[in-house]
Amino acid sequence: AQSVAQPEDQVNVAEGNPLTVKCTYSVSGNPYLFWYVQYPNRGLQFLLKYITGDNLVKGSYGFEAEFNKSQTSFHLKKPSALVSDSALYFCAVRDDNQGGKLIFGQGTELSVKP
Amino acid sequence: KAGVTQTPRYLIKTRGQQVTLSCSPISGHRSVSWYQQTPGQGLQFLFEYFSETQRNKGNFPGRFSGRQFSNSRSEMNVSTLELGDSALYLCASSWDASTYNEQFFGPGTRLTVL
């Protein structure tokens, strides 16, 4: 069965420092991986996706993610965090057999302090 | 382009009642998916529709149902409401039901069951 794990409920970072939000996955077929961000009282906003190709994927707002097949990970990164990056981040996965269905991790609350 | 719209944004119902939520996808998008978000269970997939056909269904009881119209607009219905149905219901649309395409989410309908 497909699954996604975000091992940290919360990540605290100082503004200007690099940030990493961790994600590991399990699928039976080829993984298709996504990161979304959710601000309070809002829906989810798409940040980036990995389908195939380069393991380093660049997305919106300066975020990037690194796909590591051997470690089944897809960690979200940003070189320099902003206070405005504070939000709830979700990793999600699909495999070949599930159409559009996304399986989400539990979410990681990112807090960036000035 | 206008984003995904969901109506109503907030809803209060009592146990035993039924409710219908509406979703209008981004213009040109033909696939609509529904998710339930709760603090305890996180984001869970409800169902996916493409060209008026349900393509995929999550692990929810039969009280949860949906449909899609010829203009791609979608509704979901929950009958015989239970307290545990209180949640944020998110609708997401994508160009098609391809595994590769990201989904774009609406702001959600906050359902409270008393």
Interface residues (C-beta under 8 A of the other chain):
Chain A: Y32 F34 Y36 N41 R42 G43 L44 Q45 F46 K49 I51 F90 A92 R94 D95 D96 Q98 G99 G100 K101 L102 I103 F104 G105 Q106 G107
Chain B: V4 S31 S33 Y35 G42 L43 Q44 F45 E48 F50 R55 N56 G58 L90 A92 S94 A97 S98 T99 Y100 N101 E102 Q103 F104 F105 G106 P107 G108
